[in-house]
Amino acid sequence: MNRGLLWLLCMTLLMIAAVLPTSVQAQDGLPQSQAYLLGTGDVLEVRVWDEEDLSGDFTIGVSGTVDLPLVGVLNVGGRSVEAVAEELQARLEKDYLVEPQVTVNVKTHASQPVLVQGAVRKPNRYILSGRTTLLEILAEAGGVVVEKSSQEIHLKREGSEDTVVIRLEPLMSGGTGNVVLQSGDVIYVPENEVVYVSGQVVNPGAVIWRDGMTIVQAVTEAGGTSPGANLRKAYVLRGGDRIEINLKRVIRGTAEDILLFAGDQL
């Protein structure tokens, strides 16, 4: 399959999976959290109906608390906005207001970072904004660079020594392993070792290297040579060396089909 079409297909699957209801199949060692839990740095938008003086935006401090009018210090760290709204309403109703109507939302998410590394288009630190799945964060990171990836995703949860391995194809095609992420998760997409085939071939670019790969095999995986290619002038760049190759003779079997090393440029 043409690499451009393969990339487009993978991105389409990621975007579709991000908007469909998540079908999560639990992985060993990965509990499925369902609600966003508040933490340091999150900004809460608190609204008490018809009480502007009690409403406003409040940043959660390092102790996991906010200081609210009338109520004072409220411990919100590790709790959902629904739980915070219920407690705030109960406190106001007990001591200050008659049937207060309270809403609490997260205005700015800042407390739950995850790290995405490896064979993705935009490796970076991302902040979870509510319930976020693995597929959603991969889409935010620009998608997996399929031709460079090892077809696996490694997920390590903060505080755990174990690494969970999730296969890429079942994840993208059927949502298998599409876990809900937690603060501190590290998502790593290992890169395959590759060789680079450029010039007059049908699909120039990176080709996944494997032990024992030869020049002819690499050219074949790049779609073969293009019409008009000067097969006598091929060469391999290996480190600082340039190895001249008469590819025409190699294809005919009258010259040695040499082995390629990972990182070679043909």
N, C-alpha and C positions, 0 to 999 in steps of 0.2 A: 504494500500500500504506500502511496506517496506520502512522505513525512508531513507535508503541509496539510493533507487531508486527515492524517492520523492525529495531528495536534488539534485541528478544528473539531474532530469527533470527541476527543478527550475533554476539551473545554466545554463543548455542548453538554456532555454527560455531567460534568461538574456543576454547571449552571442549573440543569434540570433537577439534579439531586438536591441542590441548595434550596429550591423552592417547594419541593414536594414534601409531604409528611415523612419524617425520618423513620426508616425501618431499621432499628438498631439491634444488632445481634451482639450480645455481651461477649467481651474477650476476657480471658482469665486475668484476674488482678485489676480489672477496670470497672469499678462500680459506676452505675449510670446516674449521675446527678441530674435532676429535672428542673431545678429552679436556680436563678441567678442569686448568689449570696453576696451581700454587700461587704465592702472592705475599704481600707484606708485609701483616700484620694477620690473615691466616688463622690459625685455631687448630687444630692437629693433635692428634688423639687417638691416642696411640701405646700399643699393648698388646703386651707380651712375655709369652707364656704362662708362668704359674707364676713370674714375676719381677716382683712388685709394685714393687720399688724401681726398676726400669727402665721402668715404665709411667707414663703421666700425660698431661696436656694441655700442649702447648707452642705458644707464639705465635711466628710467623715475624717476625723483626726486619726493620728497614729495609734491612739488607744481604742479605736473602733467606736467612738462616740460622736454625737452631735449635740450642740447646745441650742435648745429650742426655746422660744418665748413661752413664758408661764411654766412650762413643763420642766425646763432646765436640762440637765445632762441626760441623754438617752443612749443606752448601749444598743447599737444597730449592727455591729460587725458580725458577720457570719449568719445574718438573718435575711429573709426575703422582704421585699417592699410591702407585701401583703401583711406580714407579721408586724412590721413597724407601724403601718397605718392602723392596724387594729389596736395596738398598745397605745399609740398616741390618742386615738379617739376615746379609748377607755379612760385615760388619765384626764383628758379635757372634760369629759362628761362627768367624771367623779367630782372634780373640784371647781370647775370654772364655767362650763357651757351646758346648755340644754340641747341634747340631740345634735352634737356637732357632726358635720359631714367632712370627712378627711380623705384626701387622696395623696399618695406618695409615689413618685416616679423617679427613676434614675435619669438625671439630666445629662450627666457626663460619666462615662465608664472609665475608670482608671486603675482599678485595684487588682485586675486579674489578667496578668500578662501570660502569653504563651510564646514559645520560640519555634520558628519554622526554619529549618536549615536543609541544605543539600540540593537535590536536583529539582528545584522549583524556580519559577521565573523571577520571583521577588522575595528572596529569603530575608526575613526580618523578625522583629519582635512585634507581636500583635496583641491588642487588648480585646478580651472577650466582652461582647455587648449583649448580655442576656444569654439564653441557652444557645450555644454554638456547637455545631458538630464538626467532625474532622473534615468532611467534604466541604463544608462552608469555609473553613479556615484555609483549606488548600485553594479554593476558588479566589479567596481574598489575596492569597500569595501568588496569583497569576496562573495557577495550575502546575501540574507536574510536567517537567521536561521529559516526556516519555522515552525519547530515543537515548537519553543519557542515564535514565534511572535503572535501578536493579529490579524494578517491578515489585518493590517492597516498600512499606512505610514502617519505620520504627518509632514507637511511642513510649516515652519514659515519663512516669508520673512522679511529681515532686514527693520526696520522702520514701520512694521505693527504689530498690536496687535492681528490680526486674525491668526488662525491656520487652514490650509486646510487639510482635511482628504481624503486620496486616498486609495481605496481598493486594496489590494495586488493582488488578483486573476485576476480581469479585467485588471490591469496594466500589469501583466506578460503575460497573454494570448492574449490580444488584443491591448495593448498600451494605454488603457484609462487612462488619467491622466499623461501621460509621458511628463511632462512639461520641458521646457528649463530652466535650473537653472541660478541663478544670484548670484553675489558676496554677501556674508553674509547670504545666505540661511542656515537654520538649518533643517536637515532631521532626524527625529526621528522615529524609528520602535519600538513601544511599545512591551514589553515582556508580554506574558501571564503568569499568575501564574501557576506553574507546581508542580506535584509530580514526584518522581523518582522511577522507578520500575527496580530493578536489580536482578541478580541471574538467576534461571532457568525459564526464560520466553522466548517466541519466539523473541520478539523485545525489549530488555532491553533499558532503556533510559528515557528521560523526557516524561511525559504524561500531556497534558493540564488539569489543575485542574478546576473544576467547583463546585459551591456550592452544597452540597449534595452528592458528589462523595464518593463511598464506596470502600473498598478493592477489592471486586470482580469486580466492574466496571473498576477499574484501571488495574487489571490483564487482563481483557478482552481486553482493549484498547492496552495493550502491546502484544497482539497476543495470550494470553492464556499461560498456563504453559507448559514447555517442558517435554517430556517423562523422567521419572526417577526423577522428582523434588520431594524433601522431603517436602510435604505440611504441615506436622506437625511442622516443624521448622521455619516457616515464622515469621517475626517480622517487626515492624514499628519503625524507628528512628524518634523521634520528639523532637527537641532541644537536651537536654541532657538525655532524657528518651528513654528506649528501651521497646517496648510493644510487648510481645510474642503473636503470633497468630497461632492457629491450623487451617490453611487454608482449610484442608480437611473437618473439621467439619463445617466451615463457608460455603463452597460450598454445602455441604449436607443440610444446613439449620438447623443444630442442635447447631450452635453457632452464636453469633451476628456478622453481617457484619458491622463493625464499620465505622464511617465516617472518611474520611481523611481531613487533613488541608493542605493548600498550603505550599509547602516546605517539606512535609513528605517524608521519604525515606522508600520504602517497599522492 
